Amino acid sequence: MNPMKTELLEQARHRVPNTSVLVNMVSKRTRQLIAGERPLIKVDSQQVDLEDIALQEIVAGKIMAEIDLAGQQ
């Protein structure tokens, strides 16, 4: 893993400490980007991986997780 990805992942983990939730957020957002949704951040280059864009959006606070606690009783 290159240093940039490691840095992004660590920054995203500070925002979303639960690894399962973070993986689900990145996966869902990547699928949305593949489907044609526009990035919520400014992308510097066309060579950026979609997963990196999703991580950058999480780090920037543009994406939040919604957790349904109603089913946990």
Protein Blocks (a to p, Z undefined) as FASTA:
>chain_A
ZZklmmmmmmmmmmmmblklmmmmmmmmmmmmmnopacfbdcfbfkbcfklmmmmmmmno
paccdddfklmZZ
